[in-house]
Amino acid sequence: MTRRTIIRFVIMFAASALSLVSLNASAYASEADYQILVNDRTDKCIDVAGHSAIAGGILHEWDCGHGSNSHNQHWGVRNVSGDFFNMQVHEHGFCMAEHGLNAQLTQENCDGRSSELWRWAPDAAAGRLWLQSLSGLCVALIPNTSSNGTPIGVQFCGNSSAAHWHAEPTQ
């Protein structure tokens, strides 16, 4: 790994960590308290399909929106313990949850279950970040395409562009 790659990785990791630290409140006061989660390759966001208002609504990839009609893509971070946090969608207050290898992510009632716990983990080889569940699996596009509606699930963490994500402000 070149020195330039290492420096780039450290800067990206620090910037992501700082953006998460600023979102530790258990209640969100404004739109500035939320972020969008963007796939590094496709530049598309984790989206609650059809603005679903029920637990079990599926998550998929969709063009990113920054406006008030995109609250189904705006995620707030609530620290739970140590490095782990919940990702809570702005629109209806549900938490992002995983259901095992290759299963599609859903929004569920925020009740502290282990499937709702996430952390940012560095992929040092690629100089990028994974969004990793407590189970050790990483959020990924399944399959790795750039089409709107592509399912998002969890897979083994690897050097695939399907599994590299970053957070951006919603505004």
PyMOL CGO cylinders between C-alpha atoms (Angstrom):
from pymol import cmd
from pymol.cgo import CYLINDER

trace = [
    CYLINDER, 0.00, 0.00, 0.00, 1.47, 3.36, -0.96, 0.3, 1, 1, 1, 1, 1, 1,
    CYLINDER, 1.47, 3.36, -0.96, 1.90, 6.22, 1.46, 0.3, 1, 1, 1, 1, 1, 1,
    CYLINDER, 1.90, 6.22, 1.46, -0.67, 8.24, -0.50, 0.3, 1, 1, 1, 1, 1, 1,
    CYLINDER, -0.67, 8.24, -0.50, -3.26, 5.46, -0.18, 0.3, 1, 1, 1, 1, 1, 1,
    CYLINDER, -3.26, 5.46, -0.18, -2.66, 5.20, 3.56, 0.3, 1, 1, 1, 1, 1, 1,
    CYLINDER, -2.66, 5.20, 3.56, -3.05, 8.97, 4.01, 0.3, 1, 1, 1, 1, 1, 1,
    CYLINDER, -3.05, 8.97, 4.01, -6.25, 8.95, 1.92, 0.3, 1, 1, 1, 1, 1, 1,
    CYLINDER, -6.25, 8.95, 1.92, -7.65, 6.10, 4.03, 0.3, 1, 1, 1, 1, 1, 1,
    CYLINDER, -7.65, 6.10, 4.03, -6.81, 7.82, 7.32, 0.3, 1, 1, 1, 1, 1, 1,
    CYLINDER, -6.81, 7.82, 7.32, -8.45, 11.07, 6.15, 0.3, 1, 1, 1, 1, 1, 1,
    CYLINDER, -8.45, 11.07, 6.15, -11.62, 9.26, 4.96, 0.3, 1, 1, 1, 1, 1, 1,
    CYLINDER, -11.62, 9.26, 4.96, -11.85, 7.23, 8.16, 0.3, 1, 1, 1, 1, 1, 1,
    CYLINDER, -11.85, 7.23, 8.16, -11.37, 10.30, 10.38, 0.3, 1, 1, 1, 1, 1, 1,
    CYLINDER, -11.37, 10.30, 10.38, -13.94, 12.32, 8.42, 0.3, 1, 1, 1, 1, 1, 1,
    CYLINDER, -13.94, 12.32, 8.42, -16.52, 9.54, 8.66, 0.3, 1, 1, 1, 1, 1, 1,
    CYLINDER, -16.52, 9.54, 8.66, -15.85, 9.08, 12.36, 0.3, 1, 1, 1, 1, 1, 1,
    CYLINDER, -15.85, 9.08, 12.36, -16.27, 12.80, 12.98, 0.3, 1, 1, 1, 1, 1, 1,
    CYLINDER, -16.27, 12.80, 12.98, -19.56, 12.87, 11.11, 0.3, 1, 1, 1, 1, 1, 1,
    CYLINDER, -19.56, 12.87, 11.11, -20.83, 9.99, 13.24, 0.3, 1, 1, 1, 1, 1, 1,
    CYLINDER, -20.83, 9.99, 13.24, -19.66, 11.54, 16.52, 0.3, 1, 1, 1, 1, 1, 1,
    CYLINDER, -19.66, 11.54, 16.52, -21.74, 14.62, 15.79, 0.3, 1, 1, 1, 1, 1, 1,
    CYLINDER, -21.74, 14.62, 15.79, -24.87, 12.46, 15.50, 0.3, 1, 1, 1, 1, 1, 1,
    CYLINDER, -24.87, 12.46, 15.50, -24.88, 10.78, 18.92, 0.3, 1, 1, 1, 1, 1, 1,
    CYLINDER, -24.88, 10.78, 18.92, -28.04, 12.38, 20.31, 0.3, 1, 1, 1, 1, 1, 1,
    CYLINDER, -28.04, 12.38, 20.31, -30.90, 10.03, 21.10, 0.3, 1, 1, 1, 1, 1, 1,
    CYLINDER, -30.90, 10.03, 21.10, -33.42, 12.55, 19.74, 0.3, 1, 1, 1, 1, 1, 1,
    CYLINDER, -33.42, 12.55, 19.74, -32.90, 14.40, 16.50, 0.3, 1, 1, 1, 1, 1, 1,
    CYLINDER, -32.90, 14.40, 16.50, -33.59, 18.10, 16.48, 0.3, 1, 1, 1, 1, 1, 1,
    CYLINDER, -33.59, 18.10, 16.48, -33.23, 18.99, 12.82, 0.3, 1, 1, 1, 1, 1, 1,
    CYLINDER, -33.23, 18.99, 12.82, -32.46, 17.73, 9.34, 0.3, 1, 1, 1, 1, 1, 1,
    CYLINDER, -32.46, 17.73, 9.34, -28.78, 18.46, 10.05, 0.3, 1, 1, 1, 1, 1, 1,
    CYLINDER, -28.78, 18.46, 10.05, -28.81, 15.52, 12.49, 0.3, 1, 1, 1, 1, 1, 1,
    CYLINDER, -28.81, 15.52, 12.49, -29.29, 13.03, 9.64, 0.3, 1, 1, 1, 1, 1, 1,
    CYLINDER, -29.29, 13.03, 9.64, -27.10, 11.70, 6.85, 0.3, 1, 1, 1, 1, 1, 1,
    CYLINDER, -27.10, 11.70, 6.85, -27.47, 9.73, 3.65, 0.3, 1, 1, 1, 1, 1, 1,
    CYLINDER, -27.47, 9.73, 3.65, -25.57, 6.46, 3.20, 0.3, 1, 1, 1, 1, 1, 1,
    CYLINDER, -25.57, 6.46, 3.20, -23.96, 6.30, -0.24, 0.3, 1, 1, 1, 1, 1, 1,
    CYLINDER, -23.96, 6.30, -0.24, -22.37, 3.39, -2.07, 0.3, 1, 1, 1, 1, 1, 1,
    CYLINDER, -22.37, 3.39, -2.07, -18.88, 4.42, -3.20, 0.3, 1, 1, 1, 1, 1, 1,
    CYLINDER, -18.88, 4.42, -3.20, -19.15, 2.86, -6.68, 0.3, 1, 1, 1, 1, 1, 1,
    CYLINDER, -19.15, 2.86, -6.68, -22.74, 3.58, -7.68, 0.3, 1, 1, 1, 1, 1, 1,
    CYLINDER, -22.74, 3.58, -7.68, -23.11, 6.90, -5.84, 0.3, 1, 1, 1, 1, 1, 1,
    CYLINDER, -23.11, 6.90, -5.84, -26.65, 5.79, -4.87, 0.3, 1, 1, 1, 1, 1, 1,
    CYLINDER, -26.65, 5.79, -4.87, -28.26, 5.66, -1.44, 0.3, 1, 1, 1, 1, 1, 1,
    CYLINDER, -28.26, 5.66, -1.44, -29.77, 3.19, 1.00, 0.3, 1, 1, 1, 1, 1, 1,
    CYLINDER, -29.77, 3.19, 1.00, -33.50, 3.83, 0.60, 0.3, 1, 1, 1, 1, 1, 1,
    CYLINDER, -33.50, 3.83, 0.60, -36.65, 2.51, 2.29, 0.3, 1, 1, 1, 1, 1, 1,
    CYLINDER, -36.65, 2.51, 2.29, -38.64, 1.11, -0.65, 0.3, 1, 1, 1, 1, 1, 1,
    CYLINDER, -38.64, 1.11, -0.65, -41.84, 2.98, -1.41, 0.3, 1, 1, 1, 1, 1, 1,
    CYLINDER, -41.84, 2.98, -1.41, -41.58, 5.17, 1.72, 0.3, 1, 1, 1, 1, 1, 1,
    CYLINDER, -41.58, 5.17, 1.72, -42.87, 2.14, 3.66, 0.3, 1, 1, 1, 1, 1, 1,
    CYLINDER, -42.87, 2.14, 3.66, -44.50, 3.04, 6.98, 0.3, 1, 1, 1, 1, 1, 1,
    CYLINDER, -44.50, 3.04, 6.98, -44.40, -0.47, 8.44, 0.3, 1, 1, 1, 1, 1, 1,
    CYLINDER, -44.40, -0.47, 8.44, -41.84, -2.60, 10.24, 0.3, 1, 1, 1, 1, 1, 1,
    CYLINDER, -41.84, -2.60, 10.24, -40.37, -5.04, 7.76, 0.3, 1, 1, 1, 1, 1, 1,
    CYLINDER, -40.37, -5.04, 7.76, -40.20, -2.50, 4.91, 0.3, 1, 1, 1, 1, 1, 1,
    CYLINDER, -40.20, -2.50, 4.91, -37.30, -3.46, 2.65, 0.3, 1, 1, 1, 1, 1, 1,
    CYLINDER, -37.30, -3.46, 2.65, -34.19, -1.40, 1.94, 0.3, 1, 1, 1, 1, 1, 1,
    CYLINDER, -34.19, -1.40, 1.94, -32.76, -1.05, -1.53, 0.3, 1, 1, 1, 1, 1, 1,
    CYLINDER, -32.76, -1.05, -1.53, -30.48, 1.17, -3.59, 0.3, 1, 1, 1, 1, 1, 1,
    CYLINDER, -30.48, 1.17, -3.59, -31.94, 4.33, -5.15, 0.3, 1, 1, 1, 1, 1, 1,
    CYLINDER, -31.94, 4.33, -5.15, -30.84, 7.66, -6.58, 0.3, 1, 1, 1, 1, 1, 1,
    CYLINDER, -30.84, 7.66, -6.58, -29.89, 9.90, -3.67, 0.3, 1, 1, 1, 1, 1, 1,
    CYLINDER, -29.89, 9.90, -3.67, -32.18, 12.75, -2.70, 0.3, 1, 1, 1, 1, 1, 1,
    CYLINDER, -32.18, 12.75, -2.70, -31.26, 15.56, -0.39, 0.3, 1, 1, 1, 1, 1, 1,
    CYLINDER, -31.26, 15.56, -0.39, -34.67, 17.26, -0.11, 0.3, 1, 1, 1, 1, 1, 1,
    CYLINDER, -34.67, 17.26, -0.11, -37.56, 16.91, 2.30, 0.3, 1, 1, 1, 1, 1, 1,
    CYLINDER, -37.56, 16.91, 2.30, -39.19, 14.27, 0.05, 0.3, 1, 1, 1, 1, 1, 1,
    CYLINDER, -39.19, 14.27, 0.05, -36.22, 11.97, 0.72, 0.3, 1, 1, 1, 1, 1, 1,
    CYLINDER, -36.22, 11.97, 0.72, -36.66, 11.30, 4.43, 0.3, 1, 1, 1, 1, 1, 1,
    CYLINDER, -36.66, 11.30, 4.43, -36.76, 7.59, 3.57, 0.3, 1, 1, 1, 1, 1, 1,
    CYLINDER, -36.76, 7.59, 3.57, -33.02, 7.95, 2.81, 0.3, 1, 1, 1, 1, 1, 1,
    CYLINDER, -33.02, 7.95, 2.81, -32.06, 10.07, 5.82, 0.3, 1, 1, 1, 1, 1, 1,
    CYLINDER, -32.06, 10.07, 5.82, -30.48, 8.09, 8.65, 0.3, 1, 1, 1, 1, 1, 1,
    CYLINDER, -30.48, 8.09, 8.65, -29.71, 9.17, 12.20, 0.3, 1, 1, 1, 1, 1, 1,
    CYLINDER, -29.71, 9.17, 12.20, -27.07, 7.53, 14.37, 0.3, 1, 1, 1, 1, 1, 1,
    CYLINDER, -27.07, 7.53, 14.37, -27.71, 6.60, 17.99, 0.3, 1, 1, 1, 1, 1, 1,
    CYLINDER, -27.71, 6.60, 17.99, -24.80, 5.14, 19.94, 0.3, 1, 1, 1, 1, 1, 1,
    CYLINDER, -24.80, 5.14, 19.94, -25.69, 1.95, 21.73, 0.3, 1, 1, 1, 1, 1, 1,
    CYLINDER, -25.69, 1.95, 21.73, -22.42, 0.63, 23.15, 0.3, 1, 1, 1, 1, 1, 1,
    CYLINDER, -22.42, 0.63, 23.15, -18.77, 0.99, 22.30, 0.3, 1, 1, 1, 1, 1, 1,
    CYLINDER, -18.77, 0.99, 22.30, -18.29, 1.37, 18.56, 0.3, 1, 1, 1, 1, 1, 1,
    CYLINDER, -18.29, 1.37, 18.56, -21.81, 0.16, 17.73, 0.3, 1, 1, 1, 1, 1, 1,
    CYLINDER, -21.81, 0.16, 17.73, -24.84, 2.29, 16.92, 0.3, 1, 1, 1, 1, 1, 1,
    CYLINDER, -24.84, 2.29, 16.92, -28.36, 2.09, 15.51, 0.3, 1, 1, 1, 1, 1, 1,
    CYLINDER, -28.36, 2.09, 15.51, -29.21, 3.60, 12.13, 0.3, 1, 1, 1, 1, 1, 1,
    CYLINDER, -29.21, 3.60, 12.13, -32.68, 5.17, 12.45, 0.3, 1, 1, 1, 1, 1, 1,
    CYLINDER, -32.68, 5.17, 12.45, -34.57, 6.34, 9.35, 0.3, 1, 1, 1, 1, 1, 1,
    CYLINDER, -34.57, 6.34, 9.35, -36.00, 9.84, 9.61, 0.3, 1, 1, 1, 1, 1, 1,
    CYLINDER, -36.00, 9.84, 9.61, -39.29, 9.23, 7.85, 0.3, 1, 1, 1, 1, 1, 1,
    CYLINDER, -39.29, 9.23, 7.85, -40.91, 6.78, 10.28, 0.3, 1, 1, 1, 1, 1, 1,
    CYLINDER, -40.91, 6.78, 10.28, -38.28, 6.22, 13.00, 0.3, 1, 1, 1, 1, 1, 1,
    CYLINDER, -38.28, 6.22, 13.00, -37.52, 2.56, 12.29, 0.3, 1, 1, 1, 1, 1, 1,
    CYLINDER, -37.52, 2.56, 12.29, -34.02, 1.07, 12.60, 0.3, 1, 1, 1, 1, 1, 1,
    CYLINDER, -34.02, 1.07, 12.60, -31.98, -0.62, 9.88, 0.3, 1, 1, 1, 1, 1, 1,
    CYLINDER, -31.98, -0.62, 9.88, -31.84, -4.37, 10.59, 0.3, 1, 1, 1, 1, 1, 1,
    CYLINDER, -31.84, -4.37, 10.59, -30.08, -7.34, 9.03, 0.3, 1, 1, 1, 1, 1, 1,
    CYLINDER, -30.08, -7.34, 9.03, -31.41, -10.88, 8.80, 0.3, 1, 1, 1, 1, 1, 1,
    CYLINDER, -31.41, -10.88, 8.80, -28.36, -12.96, 7.97, 0.3, 1, 1, 1, 1, 1, 1,
    CYLINDER, -28.36, -12.96, 7.97, -26.09, -13.64, 5.03, 0.3, 1, 1, 1, 1, 1, 1,
    CYLINDER, -26.09, -13.64, 5.03, -27.52, -12.42, 1.69, 0.3, 1, 1, 1, 1, 1, 1,
    CYLINDER, -27.52, -12.42, 1.69, -30.93, -11.55, 3.21, 0.3, 1, 1, 1, 1, 1, 1,
    CYLINDER, -30.93, -11.55, 3.21, -32.31, -8.14, 2.31, 0.3, 1, 1, 1, 1, 1, 1,
    CYLINDER, -32.31, -8.14, 2.31, -32.07, -5.42, 4.97, 0.3, 1, 1, 1, 1, 1, 1,
    CYLINDER, -32.07, -5.42, 4.97, -35.32, -4.11, 6.42, 0.3, 1, 1, 1, 1, 1, 1,
    CYLINDER, -35.32, -4.11, 6.42, -36.52, -1.36, 8.70, 0.3, 1, 1, 1, 1, 1, 1,
    CYLINDER, -36.52, -1.36, 8.70, -37.70, -2.67, 12.09, 0.3, 1, 1, 1, 1, 1, 1,
    CYLINDER, -37.70, -2.67, 12.09, -38.92, -1.28, 15.41, 0.3, 1, 1, 1, 1, 1, 1,
    CYLINDER, -38.92, -1.28, 15.41, -35.90, 0.03, 17.32, 0.3, 1, 1, 1, 1, 1, 1,
    CYLINDER, -35.90, 0.03, 17.32, -35.84, -2.39, 20.23, 0.3, 1, 1, 1, 1, 1, 1,
    CYLINDER, -35.84, -2.39, 20.23, -32.13, -2.93, 20.80, 0.3, 1, 1, 1, 1, 1, 1,
    CYLINDER, -32.13, -2.93, 20.80, -31.86, -6.32, 19.10, 0.3, 1, 1, 1, 1, 1, 1,
    CYLINDER, -31.86, -6.32, 19.10, -28.37, -7.27, 17.95, 0.3, 1, 1, 1, 1, 1, 1,
    CYLINDER, -28.37, -7.27, 17.95, -29.44, -7.24, 14.27, 0.3, 1, 1, 1, 1, 1, 1,
    CYLINDER, -29.44, -7.24, 14.27, -29.84, -3.44, 14.55, 0.3, 1, 1, 1, 1, 1, 1,
    CYLINDER, -29.84, -3.44, 14.55, -26.25, -2.77, 15.64, 0.3, 1, 1, 1, 1, 1, 1,
    CYLINDER, -26.25, -2.77, 15.64, -23.76, -1.30, 13.18, 0.3, 1, 1, 1, 1, 1, 1,
    CYLINDER, -23.76, -1.30, 13.18, -20.28, 0.25, 13.07, 0.3, 1, 1, 1, 1, 1, 1,
    CYLINDER, -20.28, 0.25, 13.07, -17.96, 1.76, 10.51, 0.3, 1, 1, 1, 1, 1, 1,
    CYLINDER, -17.96, 1.76, 10.51, -15.04, -0.61, 9.92, 0.3, 1, 1, 1, 1, 1, 1,
    CYLINDER, -15.04, -0.61, 9.92, -11.95, 0.20, 7.83, 0.3, 1, 1, 1, 1, 1, 1,
    CYLINDER, -11.95, 0.20, 7.83, -11.05, -1.86, 4.77, 0.3, 1, 1, 1, 1, 1, 1,
    CYLINDER, -11.05, -1.86, 4.77, -7.36, -1.02, 4.88, 0.3, 1, 1, 1, 1, 1, 1,
    CYLINDER, -7.36, -1.02, 4.88, -6.60, -2.88, 1.64, 0.3, 1, 1, 1, 1, 1, 1,
    CYLINDER, -6.60, -2.88, 1.64, -9.01, -0.71, -0.35, 0.3, 1, 1, 1, 1, 1, 1,
    CYLINDER, -9.01, -0.71, -0.35, -8.67, 2.48, 1.69, 0.3, 1, 1, 1, 1, 1, 1,
    CYLINDER, -8.67, 2.48, 1.69, -12.47, 2.53, 2.14, 0.3, 1, 1, 1, 1, 1, 1,
    CYLINDER, -12.47, 2.53, 2.14, -15.10, 1.86, 4.81, 0.3, 1, 1, 1, 1, 1, 1,
    CYLINDER, -15.10, 1.86, 4.81, -17.53, -0.96, 5.42, 0.3, 1, 1, 1, 1, 1, 1,
    CYLINDER, -17.53, -0.96, 5.42, -20.80, -0.56, 7.29, 0.3, 1, 1, 1, 1, 1, 1,
    CYLINDER, -20.80, -0.56, 7.29, -20.52, -3.69, 9.42, 0.3, 1, 1, 1, 1, 1, 1,
    CYLINDER, -20.52, -3.69, 9.42, -23.17, -5.41, 11.55, 0.3, 1, 1, 1, 1, 1, 1,
    CYLINDER, -23.17, -5.41, 11.55, -22.57, -6.88, 14.99, 0.3, 1, 1, 1, 1, 1, 1,
    CYLINDER, -22.57, -6.88, 14.99, -22.53, -10.31, 13.29, 0.3, 1, 1, 1, 1, 1, 1,
    CYLINDER, -22.53, -10.31, 13.29, -19.42, -9.21, 11.37, 0.3, 1, 1, 1, 1, 1, 1,
    CYLINDER, -19.42, -9.21, 11.37, -21.18, -9.11, 7.99, 0.3, 1, 1, 1, 1, 1, 1,
    CYLINDER, -21.18, -9.11, 7.99, -21.07, -5.97, 5.84, 0.3, 1, 1, 1, 1, 1, 1,
    CYLINDER, -21.07, -5.97, 5.84, -23.81, -4.03, 4.06, 0.3, 1, 1, 1, 1, 1, 1,
    CYLINDER, -23.81, -4.03, 4.06, -23.60, -4.74, 0.33, 0.3, 1, 1, 1, 1, 1, 1,
    CYLINDER, -23.60, -4.74, 0.33, -25.51, -4.47, -2.92, 0.3, 1, 1, 1, 1, 1, 1,
    CYLINDER, -25.51, -4.47, -2.92, -26.88, -7.89, -3.89, 0.3, 1, 1, 1, 1, 1, 1,
    CYLINDER, -26.88, -7.89, -3.89, -26.07, -8.16, -6.78, 0.3, 1, 1, 1, 1, 1, 1,
    CYLINDER, -26.07, -8.16, -6.78, -23.39, -5.51, -7.37, 0.3, 1, 1, 1, 1, 1, 1,
    CYLINDER, -23.39, -5.51, -7.37, -25.24, -3.34, -9.90, 0.3, 1, 1, 1, 1, 1, 1,
    CYLINDER, -25.24, -3.34, -9.90, -26.12, 0.32, -10.15, 0.3, 1, 1, 1, 1, 1, 1,
    CYLINDER, -26.12, 0.32, -10.15, -29.82, -0.16, -10.92, 0.3, 1, 1, 1, 1, 1, 1,
    CYLINDER, -29.82, -0.16, -10.92, -32.44, 1.57, -8.80, 0.3, 1, 1, 1, 1, 1, 1,
    CYLINDER, -32.44, 1.57, -8.80, -34.19, -1.07, -6.71, 0.3, 1, 1, 1, 1, 1, 1,
    CYLINDER, -34.19, -1.07, -6.71, -31.13, -3.29, -6.24, 0.3, 1, 1, 1, 1, 1, 1,
    CYLINDER, -31.13, -3.29, -6.24, -31.55, -5.19, -2.96, 0.3, 1, 1, 1, 1, 1, 1,
    CYLINDER, -31.55, -5.19, -2.96, -29.22, -4.31, -0.10, 0.3, 1, 1, 1, 1, 1, 1,
    CYLINDER, -29.22, -4.31, -0.10, -28.26, -7.05, 2.32, 0.3, 1, 1, 1, 1, 1, 1,
    CYLINDER, -28.26, -7.05, 2.32, -25.22, -8.24, 4.23, 0.3, 1, 1, 1, 1, 1, 1,
    CYLINDER, -25.22, -8.24, 4.23, -22.36, -10.35, 2.94, 0.3, 1, 1, 1, 1, 1, 1,
    CYLINDER, -22.36, -10.35, 2.94, -18.90, -11.33, 4.09, 0.3, 1, 1, 1, 1, 1, 1,
    CYLINDER, -18.90, -11.33, 4.09, -16.73, -8.21, 4.14, 0.3, 1, 1, 1, 1, 1, 1,
    CYLINDER, -16.73, -8.21, 4.14, -14.46, -8.15, 1.14, 0.3, 1, 1, 1, 1, 1, 1,
    CYLINDER, -14.46, -8.15, 1.14, -12.75, -5.88, -1.29, 0.3, 1, 1, 1, 1, 1, 1,
    CYLINDER, -12.75, -5.88, -1.29, -15.86, -5.55, -3.48, 0.3, 1, 1, 1, 1, 1, 1,
    CYLINDER, -15.86, -5.55, -3.48, -17.17, -2.12, -4.43, 0.3, 1, 1, 1, 1, 1, 1,
    CYLINDER, -17.17, -2.12, -4.43, -20.64, -3.46, -3.51, 0.3, 1, 1, 1, 1, 1, 1,
    CYLINDER, -20.64, -3.46, -3.51, -19.65, -3.24, 0.17, 0.3, 1, 1, 1, 1, 1, 1,
    CYLINDER, -19.65, -3.24, 0.17, -18.00, 0.20, 0.39, 0.3, 1, 1, 1, 1, 1, 1,
    CYLINDER, -18.00, 0.20, 0.39, -20.13, 3.04, 1.76, 0.3, 1, 1, 1, 1, 1, 1,
    CYLINDER, -20.13, 3.04, 1.76, -19.79, 6.54, 3.14, 0.3, 1, 1, 1, 1, 1, 1,
    CYLINDER, -19.79, 6.54, 3.14, -22.04, 9.05, 4.90, 0.3, 1, 1, 1, 1, 1, 1,
    CYLINDER, -22.04, 9.05, 4.90, -22.89, 12.50, 3.56, 0.3, 1, 1, 1, 1, 1, 1,
    CYLINDER, -22.89, 12.50, 3.56, -24.93, 15.36, 5.04, 0.3, 1, 1, 1, 1, 1, 1,
    CYLINDER, -24.93, 15.36, 5.04, -28.56, 15.45, 3.91, 0.3, 1, 1, 1, 1, 1, 1,
    CYLINDER, -28.56, 15.45, 3.91, -28.34, 19.12, 2.95, 0.3, 1, 1, 1, 1, 1, 1,
]
cmd.load_cgo(trace, "trace")
